[in-house]
């Protein structure tokens, strides 16, 4: 379970500057979310998962998922006792989905709308 209140949307312009080294020429960040230490970036070309690892978080894995490789996704809203929402993304060739947990600080419906825009667009 994620810690309460630590997940939130990030200004796309700030994310554009903070992660400029990861972006291709002309690639734009349209939405970004901070989840405890990890970050999810929705660009006009791909989904980027930034996974901070270890105790210090200095080691970082950057996972790039082209939207065309996403076969389907689901969201699970928060409940009365389970206050976290989840996003699951299935990538072609992988039986196990990529799974991210969001606290109440993020509107999971907004995340779904952004993903829908890029996957189906």
N, C-alpha and C positions, 0 to 999 in steps of 0.2 A: 504494500500500500504506500502511496506517495505521501509526503508530508503536506499538511493542509496549508493552502494559501501560497504555495511556491510556484505554481504553474500560472503562466499568464502570457498574453499576446505581447509580441515585441513589435515596435514600429518598423515597418518594412525598410524604410530609408536607413535606419540604424543598423539593421541586419545586413543590408547591402554593403555598408561600410565595414562592419565587423568581419564579414566573411568574404570580402572582395577577392581574396587569394584563391577561393574555391570556385569562383564563377568564371564562366567562359565570356569571351568578348561579346558584349551586348546583352548578356543574360541579366534578367531583372528578378529581384525578390518581390513577390506579391503579398506574401503573408509569412509570418514566423511566430513560433511559440517556444517558450522556455519551459522545460519540465524538470524541475529540480536542477540538475546540472546539464542535462541533455537539451538539445535544441532541434526543432524541426523547421526546415525552410521549404516553402513552396515557391519555386521559381517558375518562369514561363517555359522552362524546358524539362525540369525534373524535380523530384522530391529529394532533398538532402537531409539525412539523419546524422546529427553530430552527437556522438556518444563519448562522453568523458569517462575515462576508466581509472581505476585505482583509487587509493585513499586521497591523494592530492589532486587528482583530476588533470594532471599535466599530460598524461598520455591520452590521445584522442583518436577515435576512429571516425572517419567520414564515409558514410554509406550513401552512394548515389543511385537513385532508382528512376530510370526514365519512365514517364507516365505510360508509355505504350506497353511496358512490361507488367503493369498492374492488371491482374485478371479480374479481381473484385475486391471489395472492402466492406467492412461493417463497423458500426459504432454501437456501443452499449452505454446507455445513459446511466447516470448515478441513481442510486435507490435510496431508500430510507436509512438502511443500515450500512450499505456499501456506498460511500460518498464519492468514489472515484468513477470516472467514465473511461471507457477504453476504445481505442481505435485499432482495428486489425486490418492489415493489408496483405493480400496474397499476391505473390510475384510469380510469373510464369516459370515453371521448372522447380518450384519449391512447394512442398506439401504443407509446410508449417508457415503460418503467417508472421509477418513482422507485427509486433504488438507494442503499443505505447499507452501509458496510463496518464490521464488528465485529472486534476483536482477541480474543485468548483471554480477556481480562478479562470478557467477557460470554458467558453461555450462550445460544447462538442458539436452542436448543430452547425456552428460557423465553420468549424474544422471540416465537417462533412461537406458543406457547401463549396468550400475552396477546393477540396479534393475532387469533388464531382465536376467542377468547372474545368479542371485540367485533364482528368481522365477521360471524360466524355467529349471534351471540346476538341 
